[in-house]
């Protein structure tokens, strides 16, 4: 992440904190240590940037959930829980971030699906199908590999729409 993009993200964070906590003394506001060196950190940066900028973004998770069954007393006081993992209710291949970007010349926010891919991570066949389905209905779908790449896409998107 470039120093410029890190500074933009940090300044947006501090501005949000000033609005959220107006009576908190200015010299106590701290810098948030944003980085994009893992998948989770990159996702956090994108979600934070959009939310701090007055848009809406949320992380989407389509994993199932674990239903606990029996707990068995093991040896030496260790316990084992048996159960089953059930499928999530969302669609396979759904994007990592669902966002609504409000542009100055538009009456309504534009929905954007953002897929995060870190390093050698590639789209699964379900994710490619999801992207194709989104594109077929005219929705915006973007793959983000770095925060700098996201900022380039975002600036171009805002400028051209």
ABEGO torsion letter per residue (X at the ends): XBAAAAAAAAAAAAAAAAAABAABBAAABBBBBBBAABAAAAAAAAAAAAAAAGBBBBBBBABBBBBBBBBBBBBGGBBBBBBBBBBBABBBGBBABBBBBBBAABABBBBBBBBBBBEABBBBAAAAAAAAAAAAAGBBBBBBABAAAAAAAAAAAAAAX
